[in-house]
């Protein structure tokens, strides 16, 4: 139901005892499916086999659609990486699916990338001038090519990755697979998440801790901003040469993107959203009979609002989980009708009541307007909207699909104008000063709200 989408999720695993990791990559990607539903892929190799013997499969579709049983049974390896994607740079075509797999003079390289660079064109032009030919339109391929080029003049793949990372500006959580190593790198600001897990003699890297749980691994720690971790037969090693000490974690991981059962940089996502709802109730109190949330993302914040306000919490919508993601919506009217296909109102819950409707954000305003109309049609006397984020005023350049300013309703309308446009009886946004508290005091990137980007984006 959301208007916002995350760029993607990454997963990597290395069984030092030589066990087959293909099933684990599948389960890990399934756990990260919320981070990208357009395409997915996995690549595996055997560290005791011939160098360069990488098996990979990727395509458009959900994890369960792309990886059939017969496909997975043909693949085997003790080290592997995987990726789920939603396109923010590059078109939604099969060629742009990841991981990217390269064969070059030093062997093979597979890479999966979560995030977005702001200097892609500069890096790409440098490669084109040296004869590079690109097969995708993603910035991830630019990163992979630079690593491969640096590797020719480096003593190790880690040295090549560090040389490349020093050129990158933007957000990235990377997992890289060489013939004998699994490597994870996180951008110096920590904009994108990456964590480490362990099960027996198997190490795991993932965008979120929920993916560790899905394969039975215990959470070890987050990869630190600016840190590179290398997993090999020698165990795990760390390099912090890229670290600057200045952090800016993406605020929307805590508001919306991350799964409820994940913990990012020491902050439980469920608890963060409860805190957000409580802040909303203190900032914008209202007399009402029921607090409800927009499934699924608005429900924890609605529960927090209820706890702080004393207004009862209840479910006002039934979500149909069996609507296919490929439902074609070529016109605005059909896009709006899809809301009714996915959600229906529980009339007996809302009839004759004043409702507080909590959601994570308003981007264009069409979805929330439809929901308000549905509630009032079902007999709600009033609908008071509370949004668990400040108004979107600026685009995101780091891998979150926040559109350009002309598509952001708050960039050209006041709160009162938006309230009238969506048909709400009142409208309150999260105050920007409460965001750090919601995210457990972490330093945050809030550029989509305040325009203060952590780096030069030109």
Buried (B, 14 or more C-beta within 10 A) or exposed (E): BBBBBBBBBBBBBBBBEEBBBBEBBBBBBBBBBBBBBBBBBBBBBBBEEEEEEBBBBBEBBBBEEBBEEEBBEEBBBBBBBBBBBBBBBBEEEEBBBBBBBBEBEBBBBBBBBBBBBBBBEEBBEBBEEEEBEEEBBBBBBBBBBBBBBBBEEBEEBBBBBBBBBEBBBBBBBBBBBBBBBBBBBBBBBBBBBBBBBBBEEBBBBBBBBBBBBBBEBEBBEBBBBBBBBBBBEEEBEEBEEBBEEEBBBBBBBBBBBBBBEBBBBEBBBBBBBBBBBBBBBEBBBBEBBBBBBBBBBBBBBBBBBBBBBEBEBBBBBEBEEEEEEEEEEEEEEEBBEBBBEBBBBBBEBBEEBBBBBBBBBBBBBBBBBBBBBBBBEBBBBBBBBBBBBBBBBBBBBBBBBBBEEEBBBBBEBEBEEBBEBBBBBBBBBBEBEBBBBBBBEBBBBBBBBEEEBBBEBE
